[in-house]
Amino acid sequence: MNATAIRTAIAVPADEVDNRAAYLGFAFAYVLGHGASLLSRSGAVLMPGWLPVALLGAGLAAGTVFAMTSSLRAQRGAPEARRRAERLVGTAWITGFAALALAITGLSTVFEQPQLQTVLWPAGSSIVVGLIYIAEGAVRRNALHYNLGTWLALIAAAALFVPSPGIFGVLAALGGGAYLVAAFLERRRLASLAA
């Protein structure tokens, strides 16, 4: 069943963002990508070093494409003020990740500890994603998206207290799990909007 058939079956309002496919893509990235990093770095499973990165990248790419497609589809029927707000929040992705790259590079360089990047990138990325979800949730008046963002930001920050490779387990279980729960709850949210 394709995304259009799903939207029609639930009668999703034209200007509403349907996040189910994006949430599942990101769940794949967190559970399989970070999960593989945990297994690989802990020595529990021998695997090529590129595999965890490839699994994470595939899930992130799929989730990103689904999120952008759904957001652009919803903007077509939205008023100009909503489209402008969506574009502004959309540019936060570029700003947030540029700032994160500068912060991580600066910290690992100043303290002469390049291994910091191993934990700062996954945790920092989840914090940035969480904060942008909070903004998107506010703009879209979507409490589920807002709450998912809150959860991701908080668990990613707390994961920094867990020694490596445990940080990857926290992100896989609590981050990936949150995306799976959100994908399930998104259907109910959309159905309630249609009712």
C-alpha positions as CSV (number, residue, x, y, z in Angstrom):
1,M,0.0,0.0,0.0
2,N,1.6,3.3,-1.0
3,A,1.5,6.6,0.9
4,T,-1.3,8.1,-1.1
5,A,-3.5,5.0,-0.5
6,I,-2.8,5.2,3.2
7,R,-3.7,8.9,3.3
8,T,-6.9,8.2,1.5
9,A,-7.8,5.2,3.7
10,I,-7.5,7.4,6.8
11,A,-8.8,10.6,5.1
12,V,-5.8,12.7,6.3
13,P,-6.4,16.4,5.9
14,A,-4.4,17.7,2.8
15,D,-2.3,20.2,4.9
16,E,-1.4,17.6,7.6
17,V,2.0,16.0,7.7
18,D,1.9,12.2,7.9
19,N,5.0,11.1,9.7
20,R,4.5,7.3,9.8
21,A,7.0,6.4,7.0
22,A,9.6,8.9,8.2
23,Y,9.3,7.6,11.8
24,L,9.8,4.0,10.6
25,G,12.8,5.0,8.5
26,F,14.4,6.7,11.5
27,A,13.5,3.7,13.8
28,F,15.4,1.5,11.3
29,A,18.4,3.9,11.6
30,Y,18.4,3.9,15.4
31,V,17.6,0.3,16.1
32,L,19.8,-1.3,13.4
33,G,22.5,1.4,12.9
34,H,23.1,2.2,16.6
35,G,22.4,-1.4,17.6
36,A,25.0,-2.6,15.2
37,S,27.5,0.0,16.6
38,L,26.8,-1.3,20.1
39,L,27.4,-5.0,19.0
40,S,30.5,-4.1,17.0
41,R,32.1,-1.8,19.5
42,S,31.5,-4.1,22.4
43,G,33.0,-7.0,20.6
44,A,29.8,-9.1,20.9
45,V,29.6,-9.5,17.1
46,L,32.4,-9.3,14.5
47,M,31.3,-7.2,11.6
48,P,32.9,-4.9,9.0
49,G,33.4,-1.4,10.4
50,W,31.3,0.1,7.5
51,L,28.2,-2.0,8.3
52,P,26.8,0.0,11.3
53,V,27.5,3.3,9.4
54,A,25.7,1.9,6.3
55,L,22.7,0.7,8.3
56,L,22.5,4.1,10.1
57,G,22.9,6.0,6.8
58,A,20.3,4.0,5.0
59,G,17.7,4.5,7.7
60,L,18.5,8.2,8.0
61,A,18.3,8.7,4.2
62,A,15.0,6.9,4.0
63,G,13.5,8.8,6.9
64,T,14.7,12.1,5.5
65,V,13.2,11.4,2.1
66,F,9.9,10.4,3.6
67,A,9.9,13.4,6.0
68,M,10.6,15.9,3.2
69,T,8.1,14.3,0.8
70,S,5.3,14.3,3.4
71,S,6.1,17.9,4.5
72,L,6.2,19.2,0.9
73,R,2.9,17.4,0.1
74,A,1.3,19.0,3.2
75,Q,2.6,22.5,2.3
76,R,0.8,22.4,-1.1
77,G,-2.6,22.9,0.5
78,A,-1.5,25.1,3.3
79,P,-1.9,28.9,3.6
80,E,1.2,31.1,2.9
81,A,1.8,31.7,6.6
82,R,2.1,28.0,7.3
83,R,4.4,27.4,4.3
84,R,6.6,30.3,5.5
85,A,6.8,28.8,9.0
86,E,7.6,25.3,7.5
87,R,10.4,26.8,5.4
88,L,11.9,28.6,8.5
89,V,11.8,25.4,10.5
90,G,13.2,23.5,7.6
91,T,16.3,25.8,7.5
92,A,16.9,25.0,11.2
93,W,18.1,21.5,10.0
94,I,21.0,23.2,8.2
95,T,21.8,25.6,10.9
96,G,21.5,23.0,13.7
97,F,23.8,20.5,12.0
98,A,26.3,23.2,10.9
99,A,26.5,24.4,14.6
100,L,26.8,20.8,15.8
101,A,29.7,20.1,13.4
102,L,31.5,23.2,14.5
103,A,31.0,22.4,18.2
104,I,32.1,18.8,17.9
105,T,35.2,19.7,15.8
106,G,36.1,22.5,18.2
107,L,35.7,20.3,21.3
108,S,37.7,17.4,19.9
109,T,40.4,19.7,18.6
110,V,40.8,22.0,21.7
111,F,40.9,19.0,24.1
112,E,43.0,17.0,21.6
113,Q,40.7,14.1,21.9
114,P,39.4,13.1,18.4
115,Q,37.7,10.0,20.0
116,L,35.1,12.4,21.5
117,Q,33.5,12.5,18.0
118,T,32.5,8.9,18.4
119,V,30.0,9.7,21.2
120,L,29.3,13.4,20.4
121,W,28.1,12.8,16.9
122,P,25.3,10.3,17.7
123,A,24.2,12.0,20.9
124,G,24.6,15.5,19.5
125,S,22.7,14.6,16.3
126,S,19.8,13.2,18.4
127,I,19.7,16.4,20.5
128,V,19.6,18.6,17.4
129,V,16.9,16.4,15.9
130,G,14.9,16.5,19.1
131,L,15.0,20.2,19.4
132,I,13.9,20.7,15.7
133,Y,11.1,18.2,16.3
134,I,10.0,20.4,19.2
135,A,9.9,23.4,16.9
136,E,8.1,21.5,14.1
137,G,5.6,20.2,16.6
138,A,4.9,23.7,17.8
139,V,4.5,25.0,14.2
140,R,2.3,22.1,13.1
141,R,0.4,22.0,16.4
142,N,1.4,18.3,16.6
143,A,1.8,17.2,20.2
144,L,3.1,13.7,19.2
145,H,6.0,15.2,17.2
146,Y,6.7,17.7,19.9
147,N,6.8,15.0,22.6
148,L,9.0,12.7,20.5
149,G,11.4,15.6,20.1
150,T,11.4,16.2,23.8
151,W,12.1,12.5,24.5
152,L,14.9,12.3,21.9
153,A,16.7,15.4,23.2
154,L,16.5,14.3,26.8
155,I,17.6,10.7,26.3
156,A,20.4,11.7,23.9
157,A,21.8,14.2,26.5
158,A,21.4,11.6,29.3
159,A,23.1,9.0,27.1
160,L,26.3,11.0,27.4
161,F,26.6,9.7,31.0
162,V,26.8,6.1,29.7
163,P,30.3,4.9,28.9
164,S,30.9,3.9,25.3
165,P,29.7,1.7,23.7
166,G,26.6,1.8,25.9
167,I,25.6,5.1,24.5
168,F,24.7,3.3,21.2
169,G,22.5,0.9,23.2
170,V,20.6,3.7,24.8
171,L,20.0,5.4,21.4
172,A,19.0,2.1,19.8
173,A,16.6,1.0,22.5
174,L,15.2,4.3,23.8
175,G,15.5,6.4,20.5
176,G,14.5,3.6,18.1
177,G,11.8,2.4,20.4
178,A,10.4,6.0,20.6
179,Y,10.2,6.2,16.9
180,L,8.4,2.9,16.7
181,V,5.9,4.0,19.3
182,A,5.4,7.3,17.5
183,A,4.8,5.5,14.2
184,F,2.0,3.5,15.9
185,L,0.5,6.6,17.6
186,E,0.7,8.7,14.4
187,R,-2.0,6.5,12.8
188,R,-4.3,7.2,15.8
189,R,-3.5,10.9,15.6
190,L,-4.3,11.1,11.9
191,A,-7.5,9.1,12.4
192,S,-8.6,11.5,15.2
193,L,-8.0,14.5,12.9
194,A,-10.1,12.9,10.2
195,A,-13.0,12.2,12.5
